[in-house]
């Protein structure tokens, strides 16, 4: 009798932490500028696709609003959380909006101080 062995699937479930976070931006003028600004940051990878732009990072990335406003040729304060949300379609990781930036965290524990979550066991 012949025994067959099935090859292990490369699509198998994997629940280990990736240590990555990211967003999908619209591939329009604002999204392209956001991606251009983020491409200068350490640990950030940008991939332009026909209808979207992927921006991924190791551990954390900060979208600093005034940096993006300046790159757009606008006054400080033009780009804000509403503009960010308008140009972003999806994200993964923990997202925190502050007055001057949106921060993406790969691990919820790293965002604990921003969301008031106590990590100590009771």
Residue, then its C-alpha position, 0 to 999 in steps of 0.5 A: x500500500x502506498x502512503x501519501x504525505x500532504x505538504x504543509x500549507x504555507x497558509x496555515x494558521x500562525x498566531x505568533x505576534x508579527x510586531x508590525x502595524x500598518x495602514x492602507x491609504x487611498x492612492x490619491x494626492x493626500x495619501x501619496x504625500x502621507x506615504x512619502x512623509x512616512x517613507x523617511x521614518x526608520x522602520x517604515x515600509x511603503x508599497x504603492x499599489x494601483x488603487x492604494x498605498x500600504x504603509x507598514x512599520x515595526x513596533x510603532x509609527x507616528x503620523x505627525x500632522x504638521x509634517x504632513x501639512x508642510x509636505x502638502x504645502x499647507x499651513x500647520x493645523x491643516x492636516x488632522x485626525x479627520x484628514x487622516x481618517x478620510x484618507x485611510x481605509x484600513x489599519x492593523x495594530x492599535x491606533x491612537x489619535x492625539x492632538x498633533x499626531x496619530x500613533x500606530x502600535x504593533x502591540x497593545x501593551x505598548x499603547x497601554x499608557x495612552x489608553x489608560x490601561x493598567x498592565x499590572x496584575x491584581 
